[in-house]
Amino acid sequence: MNTVELAPHRIAGLLAPAVDRVFRAGMLAGREGGGAELSQRYGGPTASGFLVDLRTRLAAPGGTVDGPGFAAITRYRDPVVCRRTVDKQVAHGMLHRGPDGALSATERGAAFLAELYQVHAEVTEELWDGHAERVSRLVAVLGRLLSYALVLADEEGDRTGSAFAAMAPPYEPEGTAAGVLLLNRLGTLRYHRADAHAAAWAAAGHTAGSIAALPAGPERLAIELETDRRAAGPYSVLSADERLTMLADLAALPG
């Protein structure tokens, strides 16, 4: 086995598109399998949009996302549009915004999120039917990755303005379905890489706007490689075999 290919920074780059594919498949299944209808019952996307994005933190009793965390999560969106969207969701009685800008779910918002978790349980069970062992293995390995990522974040000190810090660990009430655990742990891991990517492009002198417009080429490749390096830390907790197995398990899941 060529263990060089399985070094943490290398596997971070290889896993990113696989994580994205499986996560997006699960979220799409949720929208098509009842999520859209659920949203309409609560007022539509205008009322529920950010609740879906922030579900794994705001579903937790007392869960909040502070202002800097929300800014990090939405760093590629127009902040004025985001603020107006939040205004509408507050007006719909789905979100509460504190004096310091922190967001939390209202009682109605929490009810929506409880139903959304159930929708995701049903659709992921169908989407990944026949892959129970693979899903279980991925849930376990993602749990280890996220736990170690939190340890590393604490060691680094100030976590202000980190999307990962705002969203980790995902809320997992007792009895949460394996498919939901997988979906939400993948989503949280994506925030870890998103922070790494933001740090990489910022170090290269870019803004959220300029990096979005940067074409493929040597400069973008250098930023992606630096992203891999910054995102690699959690993967050091896995053996080379475990890294390869994770990649193979994700590749084998339908969606």
C-alpha positions as CSV (number, residue, x, y, z in Angstrom):
1,M,0.0,0.0,0.0
2,N,1.3,3.5,-0.9
3,T,0.7,5.3,2.4
4,V,2.0,8.6,1.0
5,E,-1.3,8.7,-1.0
6,L,-3.2,8.4,2.3
7,A,-1.4,11.2,4.2
8,P,-3.9,13.4,6.1
9,H,-3.5,16.4,3.7
10,R,-3.9,14.1,0.7
11,I,-7.0,12.3,2.1
12,A,-8.5,15.7,3.0
13,G,-8.5,16.6,-0.6
14,L,-9.7,13.3,-1.9
15,L,-12.6,13.1,0.6
16,A,-13.9,16.6,0.0
17,P,-15.8,15.9,-3.2
18,A,-17.1,12.6,-1.8
19,V,-18.4,14.2,1.3
20,D,-20.0,16.9,-0.7
21,R,-21.7,14.4,-3.1
22,V,-23.2,12.3,-0.3
23,F,-24.3,15.2,1.8
24,R,-26.0,17.0,-1.1
25,A,-27.7,13.7,-2.1
26,G,-29.2,13.4,1.4
27,M,-30.3,17.0,1.5
28,L,-31.9,16.8,-2.0
29,A,-33.7,13.6,-1.0
30,G,-35.0,15.5,2.0
31,R,-36.4,18.4,-0.1
32,E,-38.0,16.0,-2.6
33,G,-39.2,13.5,0.0
34,G,-41.3,15.8,2.2
35,G,-39.0,18.7,3.1
36,A,-40.6,21.1,0.6
37,E,-44.1,20.2,1.8
38,L,-43.0,20.5,5.4
39,S,-41.5,24.0,4.7
40,Q,-44.8,25.1,3.0
41,R,-46.8,24.2,6.1
42,Y,-44.6,26.5,8.2
43,G,-44.7,29.4,5.7
44,G,-42.3,28.3,3.0
45,P,-38.6,29.0,2.4
46,T,-39.0,32.6,3.5
47,A,-40.0,31.4,6.9
48,S,-37.7,28.3,7.3
49,G,-34.7,28.7,5.1
50,F,-32.0,29.4,7.7
51,L,-33.5,27.0,10.1
52,V,-32.7,24.2,7.6
53,D,-29.1,25.5,7.3
54,L,-28.6,25.8,11.0
55,R,-30.7,22.8,12.0
56,T,-28.0,20.8,13.8
57,R,-27.3,23.7,16.2
58,L,-30.8,25.3,16.6
59,A,-32.6,22.0,17.1
60,A,-30.7,21.6,20.4
61,P,-32.5,22.9,23.5
62,G,-31.1,26.3,24.0
63,G,-29.0,26.1,20.9
64,T,-27.8,29.4,19.4
65,V,-25.6,30.6,16.6
66,D,-23.9,33.9,17.4
67,G,-23.4,36.8,15.1
68,P,-19.7,36.0,14.1
69,G,-20.6,32.3,13.6
70,F,-23.6,33.2,11.4
71,A,-21.3,35.6,9.3
72,A,-18.9,32.7,8.8
73,I,-21.6,30.3,7.8
74,T,-22.9,32.8,5.2
75,R,-19.6,34.3,4.2
76,Y,-20.3,33.9,0.5
77,R,-23.7,35.5,0.7
78,D,-24.7,39.2,0.6
79,P,-24.9,40.2,4.3
80,V,-27.7,42.7,3.6
81,V,-29.7,40.0,2.0
82,C,-29.0,37.6,4.9
83,R,-30.1,40.2,7.4
84,R,-33.3,40.8,5.6
85,T,-34.0,37.1,5.3
86,V,-33.5,36.7,9.0
87,D,-35.8,39.6,9.6
88,K,-38.5,37.8,7.7
89,Q,-38.0,34.5,9.6
90,V,-38.1,36.4,12.9
91,A,-41.4,38.0,11.7
92,H,-42.7,34.5,10.8
93,G,-42.1,33.5,14.4
94,M,-39.5,30.8,13.4
95,L,-36.3,32.5,14.6
96,H,-35.5,34.6,17.6
97,R,-32.6,37.2,17.3
98,G,-31.1,38.4,20.6
99,P,-29.7,41.9,21.3
100,D,-26.2,40.6,20.5
101,G,-27.4,39.2,17.1
102,A,-27.4,35.5,18.3
103,L,-30.0,33.4,16.6
104,S,-32.1,30.7,18.2
105,A,-35.3,28.7,17.2
106,T,-38.6,29.8,18.6
107,E,-41.0,27.1,19.9
108,R,-42.5,27.0,16.4
109,G,-39.1,26.8,14.8
110,A,-38.1,24.0,17.1
111,A,-41.3,22.1,16.1
112,F,-40.4,22.5,12.4
113,L,-36.9,21.2,13.1
114,A,-38.2,18.1,15.0
115,E,-40.3,17.3,12.0
116,L,-37.4,18.0,9.6
117,Y,-35.3,15.4,11.5
118,Q,-38.0,12.9,11.0
119,V,-38.2,13.7,7.2
120,H,-34.5,13.2,7.0
121,A,-34.7,9.9,8.9
122,E,-37.2,8.6,6.4
123,V,-35.5,9.7,3.2
124,T,-32.0,8.6,4.2
125,E,-33.3,5.2,5.2
126,E,-34.7,4.8,1.7
127,L,-31.7,6.5,-0.1
128,W,-29.1,4.3,1.6
129,D,-31.2,1.2,1.9
130,G,-29.0,-1.9,1.8
131,H,-25.9,0.0,3.1
132,A,-26.6,-0.2,6.8
133,E,-23.1,-1.5,7.7
134,R,-21.4,1.1,5.5
135,V,-23.6,3.9,7.0
136,S,-22.8,2.7,10.6
137,R,-19.1,2.6,9.8
138,L,-19.1,6.1,8.4
139,V,-21.1,7.4,11.4
140,A,-18.5,6.0,13.8
141,V,-15.5,7.4,11.9
142,L,-17.1,10.8,11.4
143,G,-17.8,10.9,15.2
144,R,-14.1,10.4,15.8
145,L,-13.1,13.1,13.2
146,L,-15.5,15.7,14.6
147,S,-14.5,15.0,18.2
148,Y,-10.8,15.4,17.3
149,A,-11.5,18.5,15.3
150,L,-13.2,20.1,18.3
151,V,-10.1,19.2,20.4
152,L,-7.9,20.9,17.9
153,A,-10.1,23.9,17.7
154,D,-10.0,24.3,21.5
155,E,-6.2,24.0,21.4
156,E,-6.0,26.8,18.9
157,G,-7.9,29.1,21.2
158,D,-10.1,31.8,19.8
159,R,-12.9,30.2,17.8
160,T,-14.8,33.5,17.0
161,G,-15.9,33.6,13.4
162,S,-15.6,29.9,12.8
163,A,-18.5,28.2,11.0
164,F,-17.4,24.8,12.4
165,A,-17.3,26.2,16.0
166,A,-20.8,27.6,15.5
167,M,-22.2,24.3,14.3
168,A,-20.2,21.6,16.1
169,P,-21.1,19.2,17.6
170,P,-24.3,18.4,15.7
171,Y,-27.4,17.9,17.9
172,E,-28.1,14.2,18.1
173,P,-31.0,13.4,20.5
174,E,-31.3,9.8,21.7
175,G,-32.8,7.6,19.0
176,T,-31.5,9.7,16.1
177,A,-31.6,7.5,12.9
178,A,-28.3,6.4,11.5
179,G,-29.0,8.2,8.2
180,V,-29.6,11.5,10.0
181,L,-26.4,11.0,12.0
182,L,-24.5,10.5,8.8
183,L,-26.1,13.4,7.0
184,N,-25.5,15.9,9.8
185,R,-22.0,14.8,10.7
186,L,-21.1,15.1,7.0
187,G,-22.6,18.6,7.0
188,T,-20.6,19.6,10.1
189,L,-17.4,18.3,8.6
190,R,-18.0,20.4,5.6
191,Y,-18.0,23.5,7.8
192,H,-14.5,22.4,9.1
193,R,-13.2,22.4,5.5
194,A,-15.1,25.7,4.7
195,D,-13.1,27.4,7.5
196,A,-9.9,25.9,6.2
197,H,-10.7,27.2,2.7
198,A,-11.5,30.7,4.0
199,A,-8.2,30.8,6.0
200,A,-6.3,29.7,2.8
201,W,-7.8,32.3,0.5
202,A,-7.6,35.0,3.1
203,A,-3.9,34.2,3.6
204,A,-3.5,34.6,-0.2
205,G,-5.0,38.0,-0.1
206,H,-8.5,37.2,-1.3
207,T,-12.0,38.1,-0.2
208,A,-15.1,36.0,-0.4
209,G,-16.0,37.8,-3.6
210,S,-12.6,37.6,-5.3
211,I,-12.1,33.9,-4.5
212,A,-15.5,33.1,-6.0
213,A,-14.5,34.8,-9.2
214,L,-11.0,33.3,-9.3
215,P,-10.7,31.0,-12.4
216,A,-9.0,27.6,-12.4
217,G,-5.2,27.9,-12.7
218,P,-2.0,27.8,-10.6
219,E,-3.3,30.4,-8.0
220,R,-6.5,28.5,-7.3
221,L,-4.7,25.2,-7.2
222,A,-2.3,26.6,-4.6
223,I,-5.2,27.7,-2.5
224,E,-6.9,24.3,-2.7
225,L,-3.6,22.6,-1.7
226,E,-3.3,25.0,1.3
227,T,-7.0,24.2,2.1
228,D,-6.1,20.5,2.2
229,R,-3.2,21.2,4.5
230,R,-5.3,23.3,6.9
231,A,-8.2,20.7,6.8
232,A,-5.9,17.7,7.4
233,G,-5.7,17.8,11.2
234,P,-8.6,15.6,12.2
235,Y,-7.6,12.9,9.7
236,S,-4.4,12.2,11.7
237,V,-6.7,10.4,14.3
238,L,-7.4,7.7,11.6
239,S,-5.1,5.0,10.4
240,A,-4.2,4.8,6.7
241,D,-6.5,1.9,6.3
242,E,-9.4,3.8,8.0
243,R,-8.9,6.8,5.7
244,L,-9.0,4.6,2.6
245,T,-12.1,2.7,4.0
246,M,-13.9,6.0,4.6
247,L,-13.2,7.1,1.0
248,A,-14.4,3.8,-0.3
249,D,-17.6,3.8,1.8
250,L,-18.5,7.3,0.7
251,A,-17.9,6.4,-3.0
252,A,-20.1,3.3,-2.7
253,L,-23.2,5.2,-1.3
254,P,-25.8,5.9,-3.8
255,G,-26.9,9.5,-4.5
